[in-house]
Structures are given as C-alpha cells and as structure tokens.
Amino acid sequence: MKSIIKGNFVNLLTDEIYPAEIEVENGIIKCFRKIEENFSGYILPGFIDSHIHIESSMLTPSRFAEAVVPHGTTAIIADPHEIANIMGIAGIEYMREDSAKTPLQVFFTAPSCVPATNFETSGAILGPKEIEQLMSDDQVVALGEMMNFPGVIGKDPIVLEKIGIAQNHQKPVDGHAPLLSGTELCEYVASGISTDHECTQPNEAVEKKGLGMKIMIREGSSAQNLEDLISVHGEFLVSDDKHPEDLLKGHMDQILKKAVEMGMDPLEALKMVTLNPSKHYNLNCGTLTPGKRADVVLVDDLDDFKVRKVWIGGKLVAEEGKPLFNVDPIPLESTFNVEPLKPSDFEVKSTFKEEKVRVIDVIEDQIITSEAEAILRVVNSNLQSDIKNDILKIAVVERYGHNHIANGFVKGFKLKNGAIASSVAHDSHNIIVVGTDSQQMADATNIIINNNGGLVAVVNGEHYSLKLPIAGLMSTMNASTVSSQLNQLHKVVKSMGSHLKSPFMTLSFMALLVIPKLKISDQGLFDVEKFQFVDVIK
C-alpha cells in the first residue's frame, strides 16, 4: 500500500526546512523529495518519550495510547517497574499485550530493581535469569533505571550481573543517581550506566555529562526540571510520570512548547524527542529517512507544536486532537491476596497512660519526609491519634498473602475526620492508609480490597473511590473519566481537612524506603538514613 505525505519538511539531519513529499510504502518510508509547493504546516518525526512509567498515569497502556497519540507521541520507552514489583514478568506481559492493541509503539526497559529493597514485601523478584529472558526480546531496548547505585558502587555481584547481561545484548543501561558526585559517580558511570534523569541542578547535570552520561531533562507531573536544566543542553526530553489530568492537556508536544518558550532552539528540542532516542536505543523510528517506519506528525508551527495529524506506520491514526482508533483494555484478575481487616488491626498497644512516639513528618510538595515526635494518650491499652495537633494513624497492609501489617503515626495530612487509602504505594504497592481512627481505616482498606485496588476516602459512613483494578495501579476507563474521579476524590479529602495538593500521591510516597527520612513498610517504621527499622514508641 502506497501513500504520500506532504508539508514543510523539518530535516533534523541537516537542520533544513523545505517543502517536501514523503513516499510511504507498506508503512515504511521509501523516499522523500523536495517539491515546489506552499504549505502551512510542518512535517516532523513522531515524538518519542524516552523514559516514562505508564502505571503512574493510572491508565492501562491502551488508554494511555488513546490519550497521547493525538498529541504527536508515536513511541515511548516504558519502564514497567511498578507492575513488575507486583506481578513480575507476567505484569510486563500484560503491558505488552494491552499496548499491542494500539498504534502506539511501546518499547520497554527491563526493570533492574525488583524488589526495590529487602525491607518490604513485594509480589515478585526479577533476578539475572529473568533479566536475561527480558533482554532477549527485541521490544526490550535497555536495562531500566539502576536505582540501586549503592549496589553498583559496592560492586554487588547480582547488580553487576544484570548490567553485564544488558551489555552482552548490546543494550544500554539507564541510570538513576540523584546527587551522586565525585569518585562514587565515576564508579557508577564506569560500570556502564549511560543516562540519568534525576538531575535537578545544572552543576549536577554538567558533571554527569562531562563523564559521558546522557542527560534526560525531566518535565513530568511531579518532577519538573526543565527550567533549571535548559542551559545544560541535555540529550533527551522525558516525562517520567504523567498524571491523567495533565495528559488531557498534552504530552511531548507540551514539553516541546515549554522548552521553546524558555529559549531552547526548536530543532534542538525536536532532536531530543526524535533523533537522539532513536540513535541511543537503536529504534526503528525517530527519523524520517528511507527504511524507517513512517511515524509522522504534522504541526501548525514550531512554537506551540499544535498537532494537526499523526501517522504511525504510514496510517493516519489521529486528527485535530482526536484518536482515529478505538481501544478495549484487557481485564486482569485480582492481584490481592489479603483478608478483610478489623479495627483492632490498626491499633498500637501500650501498658502506660501515655507514650512518646516517632512521627513521620510530611513535607509539602516533596517525597522526602522528616522525623517528629509526639506524646500520645493511651485509652484501653491503645495509643490514640491527636487530631488537634495533626498526629494521625498510618498503616501499611501487605497484599501478597503474608498477613503483615505495620502501624505508625504521621503528621501533615491534617484530616479532621475519616481515612484515605491507596493501593498505589511505591515501590511494592501494598495498601497504605491514613486516618483519624481505626474503624474508618479498616473500612477504607476493605473497600480497596473489594475494589481490587484503587484510591478511597471514607468519612462519616460515606465512601468515595477511584477503582484501579489492573494490578491495583491502573484503570480501564479513559483519561477524562479517571481525571474527573480523581478530582472528585481530592475535593472530598479537602473537605475532610487536608490542605495537600495531591494527598494520594503524597500518601503513596510514605512507603518509599529509598527516600529519606522516616518511612513505613508492611514490615515496620523505617529510618532511611540509618537504613534500619526503628520502634514507633521511643
């Protein structure tokens, strides 16, 4: 099947722009040639997001494709780290099968850190054997972000074996090394790590770039580093995480627009989402040259990057902001193996009249926490919340069949009544719940279980929820519906007294044991700086 695509061709190999027509045959570019015609739009290679976790959008891969393809995204490199911690290779297979039902090209990295730590219960382990299996797949283009940089520096044999497997397959290794510098950074780079997306300041990025690392400038929903790093001239523009309400506004097109608004040359920005990832990950897209897939975007201009049409494999798949394809997300059986909870499961016992306790202290708009302390009353041998002083109960309920529950206290959510719970809890995604009392915490947790995952708010006998039945992470609904339900939940939590902008996101990071200072897993309260468990009661 042959077709012709015409427009002002932006040649990123020569930095020229001229009227041209692209001849496409069977989805592959056969030839392109200059012509003498006048056009109002610009032909670009399809946009590539080189580093994203689809699960963070709370959408299935097919629903994600439905949202981003109309914005010019024709390929992504997804790290399925979140679902892999729950289901292992079976979870990655789900992501592959559901994404295959759409035109979007979805490449994967093999998650390098499953589980993320040994201080929590996860649903799977990906060792060297599993990494070898994944690396043998052409759709897997790299080893996923190596978060265990202490393991790299300390020459952990399992970590080095995983890196070696990627190198044997001649596939790059993505990095994750926030603030790493000096000799330790040199050791990290020497192991074969090729990229980093965790830079937040220019001097950090310049040091890493000077050692040969390729810098991914991240502009996502949570972390936004473009403004601070634009002067560094990185190699990639990436999103890392995009939430459903933001995807309704755009994806890589919005990042390109912001980069140009901040002074980046449009052609440089475009190379960071097309040519550069194509070369680094050896992709069959990203350049409009003979022999490559005809993944093409037509935009109005090189300032706003408003997308008119999108072709993938030579087929028109989106026009004027609307997908020209339908999706039908694949269902998934429940991944929860946990019995219903009772209020007594959320009690911290004491034989005294009062106790001094350690408290997780939330920092607004940060995933780090600090440690506080409080004196709490004991009633009927149970420690009580201090709602007046914002000392609430927090618990993590293990979901994989081992019946672990850990209880503690947290400050910063400011709930006056009720409980909120989530099955999105980085990185092992056990159930995490915060509340003013044990009864409502049990109610919220049991609704999560009955829903096969999601986000829940419970107050005065009423409950509100966003169901995430796909591994407890994703919804089969479209981005608009998910965003609407999430916004409704945020309004409810605000009415309960919380002032946090994203209370469920904040909640999800209370279980992330690799980010300081005080966090909680299903196995107990954890001091990240000491890298050990600590008692709730001091």
Secondary structure, DSSP 8 states (H G I E B T S, - for coil): -EEEEEEEEEETTTTEEEEEEEEEETTEEEEEEE-----SSEEEE-EEEEEE-GGGGTB-HHHHHHHHGGGTEEEEEE--HHHHHHHTHHHHHHHHHHHTTSSSEEEEEE-S-SSS-SSS--S----HHHHHHHHTSTTEEEEEEE--HHHHHTT-HHHHHHHHHHHHTT--EEE--TT--HHHHHHHHHTTB-EE----SHHHHHHHHHTT-EEEEEB-SS-B-HHHHGGG--SEEE-B---HHHHTT-SHHHHHHHHHHTT--HHHHHHHTTHHHHHHTT-S-SS--TTSB--EEEES-SSS--EEEEEETTEEEEETTEESS-----------B-----GGGG--B-SSSEEEEEEEEE-TT-S-EEEEEEEEEEETTEE--BGGGTEEEEEEE--BSS--EEEEEEES---SS-EEEES--TTT--EEEEESSHHHHHHHHHHHHHTTSEEEEEETTEEEEEE-TBTTTBBSS-HHHHHHHHHHHHHHHHHTT---SSHHHHHHGGG-TTSSSEEEETTEEEETTTTEEE-SB-
